Each structure stands twice: as C-alpha cells, then as structure tokens.
Amino acid sequence: MTTGPGFIERQSLIDAWKWLDAFRNVTGSESVPSDQAFGRVLSAPLAFPAERPDRDIALVDGYAVRAESTLGASSYNPLPLAIVPKGDPVAAGCASICCSGETLPQGADAVLPREASEVVGTILEVCDAVARGAGVGRKGEAAQRNDVAIEAGRRLDAPQIALAASLGATHLPVRCCPRVALLVAGPKPNATEAIGLALVALVRRDGGMAHPVHCEGDVARTLSRVAPADLVLLVGRSGWGEDDDAIPAIAAAGGRIDHHGIALIPGGSAGLGWFGEAPLLLLPGDPLSALVTYELLAGRLLRRLAGRPSEWPYGVRRLTLSRKIVSPIGVSEWVPVVCRGPCAEPLAVPPADGLTCYAKADGFLVVPASLEGFAPRTRVEVVMSESAGREE
C-alpha cells in the first residue's frame, strides 16, 4: 500500500466504522406540526387514545343482517328478508342497508355484500349465506386503548403521518435535526460550489441541518468562530502538501484528530476527531473523495446522531458483476456501478473528473481490504442511490 509521508499507518474502514458507531444520539426533542414531520424521527411513542375501531363497523357496502337469517340461501333458493329503515335494530329475518365505515346496527352480526342479494320492493332476496362476523370490524379489533400506534425511533413517512392524523394528532414529538457545521476550506480548483451543494443535500437526506461556514482563508480562525454544532465537517487541506494545513489548524482552534488517514480509495486522507464536544470529520478536498468519504463515514454517523438506523439509506441489491474488478489488497475501495437488469457494470473513474462517473452511477460497492477484487459473474452487494431507476 502506497502512503504519503504523513500516513505511517492508515486506519481500516472497519475500525473507522467502529469509531463512528460508538456515538449515541445526543440531540434533543421538539414538537412540530404533523404536516412538517415527514422524514423526521419520532422521539416518543404515540399511543392509541381509544379502542380502534371505537365501535363495531361495516367493512363493506351491503346489508347488515343476522348471519343465521342467511343460512341455506343460494341463487336457486333465495331467502327473503324484510328491509328495515337504516339505523333501526336488525331482528331475525330482517336486513338494513349500510355503507363501509358506518356503525353496525344493533342486532346485526354480519354484512351481506350487495352482489349477494337483490331488492324486490321492501324485500331483500338473499342469494348467498354469510358467516357471523363477515364484513364486520369489531370494536377494539385493530388496537386497544394505550396500545403503541407508532414506536419511538420510527422515521415518519406518509403512512405514519396519516395514522397520526387519524388519531387526532396535530403535532408530533420528533428528534431535533443535528446541526452540522460545514466548512469547505480547501477544495480543488472550481470545486467549492459542487462540494457545498452536494454535501448540503446529503446532510438533509440523512436527517441533519447543514450550516455552511464561509472560510476566509485562515482555517483555524474560521473554526474558532463556528457556532456550537452536533457534527463538524471540514472539507479540504487534508493531505500532506504545502497547502494542507487542516491538521494544525484544527489543533490551533482547540480540536484534535484521533485518526488521520483511512485505508480507503478514494478518500485516503480523511480524518476522524473532535471539535469541542462535537465529532469532527475531515474530508478530502477532491470532489469525488469528499462525497465518497461522506457516504462511507459522515453519513453513517449523522444518521445515528439523528436517531435513524446507521445503515445505507437506500437499501442494498445483490447483483452479478459484468466484468472483474481489480483492487489493491489492504485497502477498501469504493467502486461506482450502473445496473443492467440483474447485472452491475463497474464504471471507470477518470482521474481528472470523478464527478462524471459519480453522477452516472446507480450505486456503488465496496471491495473489502482483505480482497484483491472480484472475478466476473461474482454476486456482489450494491448500495443503491436514490435516483437508481432509469428508463429503458
């Protein structure tokens, strides 16, 4: 493994993950309107305030009946039932029209579907028998009072917000969004805007709130003015060139780096450390390296701080490699791929512009440091991106 003059020994990606996974969620809780809770993490369980349903209800449109009154009914032997006014009790030999969601009339224990009967004047001719409880939602069948409706720690998507609204919740307790101080200090030429925009979007995706910090050239002075944050991302000046002063700048501002150098391609000059009480991640200034180390390191930590699972945000697919991948042993390598049906095709990364393949990729895989790559037709795990779908 080739290393720069400052990297006597690089930390493995696995050990870096262990360092990140030692953090616990430290953000507090806040109450937000339900229509603003999408994507947030519930901080306290939401309980059912009453039995659900709170009464016996019809589950289908039809006729409320006593099941025993339909015994023996068939298309060859229709049984007549007297139609009583809607809402009246249903006695033996009677039926009452009802709609889905309405309260089941007193005395009824089943709902006969409309297609199983025919109305003749004030008589309902039943052409099929129904069992007791058919078409009926019993009181408390779905949930009892004080049962947990949505557990704490659940990410709130449309189904959970709809359920909360049906319970009458207008505000929901959610985890506070971790505040992420984002300082792009030393990107490669013309990359400041590209890195900044992408990282702000990724931070939002992972449950955080990015606060970009303008760097006026002096990294230490800029860091010393950073407002309190739950996570600090410092991008650039991470290597060992003449202008790579991030490490001494962090120390001068009162922070520290515990691990500088990760056995990772790209992104080997990344670092893990602290700034005050907040974890600090040092990301390389090369755009692709910055985004890769965010995905593999910072995103994992931020999701944990936000109360979310730290696993990949878009899921994993098992695909077959269309061609071999050669990777140096002892280093974890990030490899972008495009999906071709059940196959994953590795993309070549242009040394001069890694963003081009980053934008084309449907996802990526990580070659473990213990392997020298993968042979063609190997089944591999591909971490998908949000925009992985493509038109054929």
N, C-alpha and C positions, 0 to 999 in steps of 0.2 A: 504493500500500500504506500502510495506516494503522499507525503505530508509536507506542509510548509514548515519554515524554520521554527514557528511557534508551537506547532502541533506535535509534541513528542508522543503523545498518546491521545487518540480520539475516543470519546465515549460512544458505545454502541447505541443503536437506535432503541434496542430493547431496554437498556439501562436508562436512556433518556425518558422513555415512557414510564418507567417505574418512578423516576423523579417527579414527573408530572402528575402521575396518579396518586401521589402521596398527599396532594392538596385536597382539602374538603371545601364544600361550598361555604363561603363566608358572607355572601350577600344577604341583605335583609328581605323584608316582605313589604308589599304595598297593595293597596286596593285600587283596582282600575275598573272603569265601566266595562261591561261584558262585551260590547262591540269593539273594544280596544284590546281584548285579551287574546286574540288569535296569535298562536305561536309562543305565547308565554307559558311559564311552568307554574302550575297550581302549588301554592305553598302550604295550604291547609286543606284537609279533606272536606268535600261538600257532601252533606247528608240529605237524604230524602226527608222533607218536613212532614210528610204524611204517607199513608199507605198508597201504593201505586199499582193499579188504579185505585182511586179512593171509593169506588163503588163497583158493583157488577155492571159491565157494559157489553153492548153488542159489538162484535168484531167485524161483522159483515152486514151488508144491506139485506133485508129479508123480513121474516115474520117471527116474532117472539112467540114461542109455544112451550107446552109441556111435552117433553120427549115421548112420554108414554102415549100421548094422543096420536102419535105418528106411527106407532108400531103396526106393521103389516101393510103400510102404504106402498103402492107401486104404480107404474104407469097403466097397468092392467087392472089395478084395484085402488083407484084414488079414494082417499078418505076425506070427508067433508069436515071442515072446522068453521065455526062461526067467527066472523071478523068483528072484534070489539074496538071501540074508539081508542085511538092512540093515547097511551098513558094509563088506561084502565088496567086493573089487575087481570091476569090471564088465568082463567079456570080451565079445568079439563074440558077438552073439546072446543077450545077457543084459540084464537090467534090475534096478534096485534102487530101492525106494520111497524118496523123500526129501521133506523139507519145506523151505519157504523159509527161508533163513538158515543151513541146515546145510552142513557141509563136503561138497564134491562127492567121491564115492567115486573111488578110483584107477581109472584106465582110462576113466572116463566123460568125454565132452566136450560133452554137451547134456542138457537136462532136457525130457522129454516131458510136456506137460500131461495131467492125469488125464482130461480130457474127450476126449482124442485116443486113448484106449485103453480096453480092457475086460479085467478079470481073469476068467480061466476056470481055476479050480483054481490050479495053480502056474505057469500060462502067462499072459503078458500079450499080448493081441491088439492090435497097433498099427494104428490106422486112419488115421494121417496121418504123413507124413515130417517130420522136424525137421532144421534146418541145424546144422552144427557151431557151437557157442557159444551156441545158442539157450537162453534161460533160465538162463544161467551168468554169474556175476560173477567175472571173472578177478582173481587176486591183483595188487594194485597198480593196478587199473584206475581207481579213483577218485582215488587220490593216492599219491605216493611218500613214503618216509620223509624228514622235514625239509622237505617242501613246506609252504607257509604255509596254515594252515587258516582263520585269521581275521586280517586285516591290522590293524596298529596304526591307531588313529584311528576304528575302526568302533564305532558305537553298538550296544550289546549288547541285542538283543531276544530273544524266545523261540527263534527258530531258531539263533542263535549260541550261546546258553547251552546248548541241547540238544546241539549239536555238541561244545562244550567238555566237557560231561559225558560224552559217548560216548568222548572221548579220555582220560578219567580225571582231568580237571582238577577239583580240589575248591576251588581258589582262583584268582582271576584278577587280573592287574595292570591297574589302571584309573587314569584321571586322578583326582586329588583334586578334590572338588567345590569350586569357587571360593567363598570366604567373602564374603558380601555383607552389609555393614553397612547396615541400613535405618532411616533416621531420618525419621519423619513429623513435621515440625516445625510446619508452618503450613497444615493443610488448611482448606478451607471448613467452615463450621459443620456438625457432626454427620457429618463425612466421615472422621474418623480411622480408625474401625474398618473401614469399607468399603474404604478405600485400602490399609490394612495387610494385611487378609486377602487381598485380590486380588493384591497385589504378592508376598506370601509364596508364593502358589500359582504365580504366573508365574515367579518365580525358581526354584522347584523344577522346573517344566516345562522350563526352559532349562538345567538341569544344575547350578544353584548351590544354596547353602545359606544361607537368609536368617537374619540375626541382628538382629531388631528392637531398636532402641535407644530407650529412653524419654527423651523430651525434657521437661525441667522448665521450659522457657520460655526459657532462655538458650542459644541455638543454638551460639554459639562455645564456651561451657563444655562443652556436651554433646558437640560434635565433638571437643574435645581429649581426651575420655575414651574415644573409640571405640577398640576393640581393633584390632590390625592386620587388614586385610581386603584382598581382591583387587579389590573394587569397592565404592564408597560411593554409595548412593542417598540424596539429601537431597530430601525432598518438601515443597514449600510455601515461602512467603515469597520467591518468585522474581521478582515483578514490581517495580513502582516506586511502590507505595502507601506510606502512612505506616508500615505494619507489615511491609513487605517488606525484611527485614534479612539475607537469606541471603547476599548477596554480601559485605558487610563482615564477617559472622560467619565465613565461610569463610576470608577473609584473616586475621582475628584468630586463628583456630585454626591457622594455618600452611599453609593450602591456597591454591589460586588457581583462577580461572575463566578459561579461554582464550577461550571464545566464549559470550557471553550474548545470547540472542535467536536463535531459529530461524525462518526464513520458513515457518511451518507453522501450519495451522488444524486442530484446536485444538492448543494447546501451545506457542504462540509465545514464552513467557517461559522456556523450558528453557535450560539451560546445560551446557557441557562443560568439565571442568577436572581438577584433580588434588588429592589429599589425601595427602601423603607420596609413597610410591611407587605408590599405587593411583589409578586413574582415578576421578573423581567426576562423577556426573551429577546435575544439579539439575533436578528435575521440578516442574511447577506444582502448586499445592495444590487446584485444582479436580479432583474425582474423575475425570471423563472425560479431561481434559487429562493428568492424571498417568498414566492407563492407556494412552492413545494414545502419549505420548512414551516410555513403557516399551516398547511394542510396536515402535515405529519406531526407537528409539535404544538403550535399555538392553538389551533382549532380544538385539538383534543383537550387541552387544559381549559380553554374558555367554556366549552360545553359543560365541563364538570363544575366550573365556578357558577354557571347559570342554572345549575340544578338538573341538567339534562344528562342522558347517558353519554359517556365519552366516545362511544363507538362512532364509526363513519356515519355522516348524516344522511347519505343517500342509498345505503344498502350495498350489498356485495352480490355479484353473479359469478357462477362457475362457468368458465368458457374454455374453449380449446385454442391454444396458440397456433396461429397460421404459419409461423416461422420461429426459428430458435432465437434465444436471447443469450448473449454472452456478457457476463458481468464479473468484475474483479472480486475474488474471494476476500472476505474480511470487511467488506463494505456493503451496506444496504443500498440498493439502487432503486430509484423511482423511475418507472417506465410508463409513458403515456401510450394508450391504445385506442384504436377505433373498433367498433363492434360490427362484424359482418355476419349477421344471423347468429349461429352458435359459436362463432369463432372470434378471437381477439387478435387484431393485427397490430404489432408493435410499431410505433412511429419513431423515425429517426429524429433526434434533437439537433437542429442546426446550431453550431457553436455560437454563431453571431446573433441569433434571434430566437431564443427558446420560446417566446410568447406565441409564435406562429403554430407550433405543434401543441402547445398548451390549449390554444383556442379550438383546434381541430379535434382534440381528444374527446372520446365518450367516457373516458375513465382512466384509471391507472392501476398498475400493480406494483408491488414492492418485492424485489428479489432479496431474500434474506441474506445476511452477511455470510452465512455458512455455505451458500451455494455459489457455483460459478456460472449460474444462469439456468435456463430451461431449454429442453430439447423441443423440436417441433411436435405438435399434437399433444403436448402436455396440458392437462387440465389445471387451470390456474384460477385464483380468486381475483376478480377485477372489481375495484371500488368504483362505483358508477358516479357520474356527475349529474347534477340536476337536469341539465339540458341534453341528456344522453339520447333521447328519442330523435330519430331522423327520418325524413320522408324518403321512401324508396322510389 
